[in-house]
Amino acid sequence: QAQFVESGGGLVQPGGSLRLSCAASGFTLDSYAITWFRQAPGKEREGVSCISSSGATHYADSVKGRFTVSRDNAKNTVWLQMDNLKPEDTAVYSCGADRVKYCTILNGKFQSSPQGGGYLEVWGQGTLVTVSS
């Protein structure tokens, strides 16, 4: 079954760091833009970062300067380095693969491209990040 496998979450103190991994299983991600999403309890899912197939990166204002997204198509993996974590970063983090090579940002929000037909149905379970002292 094709899906993402996210890992690397955990409990960290404010100001700490974590590195999340998103590995593609059963498919290759080199032709897709990959978006990192997060969903906090009681809140809607939000995109925090996107990386195009060629490596161009984009960030939500809330994480700019603190998070870094990267990918290695040969390893079929995308990473999210999270530094200077804050309690408001607490959420379940997961990956989405858009059916196009570029990131789409509409009204300041990461979305799937209208030309792509939506995200691939390869959603993983996500990984929980808890930032607390």
C-alpha positions, 0 to 999 in steps of 0.5 A: 500500500502506497503511503507516507511514513512520518517519524521523529516526533516527541516531547521537547521543551520550548526552545528545543529542536526536532527533525521530522522525517517523511518517507514515501513507501510504495511510490516515488515522490520525485515528481511531486511537491511535498507539503508538511501539514500540522493539526493541533487539537481542536484546530484545522489542519494547516500547511507549514512548509512546502518543497517543490520537486526541484527543491524550492522551499516555502514557509508559513509566516508562523514558522519562517526562520525556525523550520527548514524543509529538505528532500532527498529524492534518491532516498524518497524522503522529506525532512522538516528540521524544527528549531526554537520550538514553541508551545504553539507548535504542538500538533500532529505533523504529516505530509501531503504529495501534490500531483504537480511539481511546484508548491501552490500558495493561495491567500497565504495558505498551502493548497493543492494545485487546481491543475493537479487534481488534488493530493495523492491518497497516500496520507500517513498516520502523522507524528506527534510533536509536543512542546512543553516544559 
